Amino acid sequence: IWPELWQVNPAAVTREIEAIWQWHVVDKTSGECNRHGDGQRGCDFAMSGGEILRSFAFLYRQTKDPQWLQRARLVADYYWRSRHPETNLIPNRPNAGSERFDGSHFDTSITAYLCPCLLDASDWTGERAFRDQALVYLKAYAQYGYDAAAQRYWGSLQLDGTPVPGPRVRGGYAQYEPRGHIDLWQPYAAGYEQPLPTAIAYAYACRVDRDEQLLEAAQRWAACIRRNWPPNKCEEQSWYATYAQQWAPQGTYAGYYGQTIAFFLRMHELTGDAQHRDFADEAAREAVAKLFHQGLFRGHPAKPYYESLDGVGDLLCALLKLDASAE
């Protein structure tokens, strides 16, 4: 929310972004970054790199200081250089190496977070290369990540485009790899599996470039969500098996309801298809029925309380957009 923060205190935002450059970009030549702000090599997750380059692009927009555009390019190109020469798939963590799955696999946290950050950076700077990189990654996943026979997306791909089959591992760090088909309603907000934000990213990209491959991918996401509605089950062969058995049947998180509403509203704007708008209505009714309790939105139907991590803010924003779209 850099634009909103800038309205409150430009000097504080400038200091924060300068500190990101100082502490999170650990190699000022290659653009290698670290989600941890200790100045050392570490977790160069693509989602973190995306937010970092996006912050630099924002400060360039505000100041027109060319060093910030150069720094945004540097971080973007760090990931771009790691792509497979034939598939254009990139590893989530280029510096992790093959000993960790995220050092040699592509997952939907890349499409969900790095790609929209690149699109924002392109919009804020006028730099076409950011947009082109985002579209290349999205098209690569659209090509290799969809299982036409099952009509589902894969959760993890080797960089040559080969999907990683299930079952999922239980125990050790490998359990966080989303093996097999994507789990739309899994409970881990900060992990490698981000299907709904990925769906939104495809709809966002279609606004930038009405490419048929991107639109087809977005329509496939819409179909996947419809087939798996209502959101009352997730993968039991996983480290979150207890959640899948006990809590998932009651419904899903507020953020997932909100992201679903937001995605189908965007699809309605893109296509004019009233079915997308109707499904956004259906998702909203489901969310209100499951989560609104004594004047407050709960984070999950199984919880008797509000928790910000559960995405209530996403739901509230989506409900407001839905209401506005009816005017």
Secondary structure, DSSP 8 states (H G I E B T S, - for coil): -HHHHHHH-HHHHHHHHHHHHHHHB--TTT--B-SSSSSSS----HHHHHHHHHHHHHHHHHH--HHHHHHHHHHHHHHHTTS-TTT----S-GGG-TTSGGGTEEEHHIIIIIHHHHHHHHHHH--HHHHHHHHHHHHHHHHHSEETTTTEEBSEEETTS-B--S----SSGGGGS--SB--TT-S-TTSS--HHHHHHHHHHHHHH---HHHHHHHHHHHHHHHHT-S-----SSSTTHHHHHHTGGG---HHHHHHHHHHHHHHHHHH--HHHHHHHHHHHHHHHHHHEETTEE-SSTT-SS--GGGTHHHHHHHHHHHHHHT-
